[in-house]
Amino acid sequence: MIDAGLNDEAFVIRELNLQISVCKLIKAINKRIVKHSAYTLPTTELFEYIVSDKINNEAVAAMTLYRRNQPIIIAHLGGAKRVIDGNHRLYRRKKDNCISTEVIEVSPINLRVFSEPFMSMHRRDQNNWESLFE
């Protein structure tokens, strides 16, 4: 189970023009509405994924162990492995020398319902955007 953050929390991937409603995704994962895979990865391996470079070090330092130990959400989108939710938890796990990390992987097709274009697009670009979820 993952604690949801703010009701309007979103994860934006600008180069893909993609915005994912993280709060809705977490609620669906917790209710087992969205299909996903849960497993463990070495913490160091997750830094081979695309992770956020906008980390609030004060939030990392103040994070409780309970929050640190919650799973990280990952997905393969746009030809890359990405951390969708849990960047701060991941950095805290690295700081605390945690060897492994629980992850929840959501397939692109299952992310579609929680996603929308970040910016408006021309109709001709809609097909390229939709292809992210195949």
N, C-alpha and C positions, 0 to 999 in steps of 0.2 A: 504494500500500500504506500502511496505517495501523498503527502500533504499538498493540497492545491494552494497556490499563492493567491495573488489578487484575481478578482473575477474577470478582469479584462486583460490578464497577462497574455502576451503574445510573443512568439519567436519569429523574427524577421530574417529572411535570407535575401538580401538585396540583389545579388547577382542572378537569382532565380525569380525575382519579383514575387516572392512567396511570403505570406504571413500565416502562421499556424496559431490557432487558439489553444495555448498550452493548458489553461484552466479547464476548458471543455474536454480536451484530450485526457488529462489526468482523471477527471471525474468518470469518463467512459472506461478508462483502464481499471480504476478502482471498482467499478460496478460490473466489470467483465463484459462490457458492451462491445468493445473494440477488440478484435483478434490481435494477439501479440505473442511474442516469445520472451520468456524470462530465463536468464542464465547469468553466469559469472565470467568476467574477463579480468585479465591482469590490469591493474590500474594504469600502468605505464603504456599498455596497448591503446588505451582510450585517448592518449595524447597524440596518437597517429591519426585520429579522427579530426575533422574540423571542429575546433572548440572556440568559444568566444574569447576575444582578447580584451573585452571590456569587463574586467573583474573588479568588484569592490572589495579590496583587501580587508576593510573593516568588517564587512559582512561575513567574509570567510573566517576571520579571527573570532567573531562573536557567535558563530554557528554552534548549535548544540550537537552533541554526539548523536542524539536521536535523529536530528535532521541530516547530519553527515551520512548516516548509514542508510538513508532511503535510496532506492534505485535511481539510476540515471536513465533517461529515455534517449534512445539512439534510432537513427534511420539512415537508409541509403537513398539519397536524393541528388539528382543532377550529376550522377556519376561519382559521387563522393560519400564517404561515411561521415556522419555528422552527429554531434551531441545536440539534441533538440531541447532537452530540459535537464538541468542539474550541473551546469558548468561550475557554479560556486561550490556545490557539493564535491565535484570532482577535484577542484583545486584544494579543498580542505582535506580530502583523502590523500592527495599527494603530499601536502604539508605534514600530515600525521603518519606518513610512511605506510599507508594501508596497501597491502600487497594485491588484493583483489577488490573488485567492485561489482555489485549486482546491477545488471542492466535489464531494461525492457526494450526490446526491439519492435518497432511498429513498421510494417511494410508501407511503401509509398501508396498503394491502393487504399489501405486503411487510414492513411493520413488525409486523404482527399476531402472527406466530410468536415474536417477541422481546419481546412485551408482555404485561403482566398488570395487573389492577387494583391500585392502590397500597394501597387499603384494601378490606376486605370490603364487599360491597354486597348490597342486597336483590335478589331475583330480578327484580323489575319494572325495576330500573335496568340490568340486564345488556344489554337491547336497545339502550339509549341508548349504553352503552359500546361495544358492537360496531359501532355506526354510525360511530364514529370512523375505522374502517378501510375504509370504502366509497369 
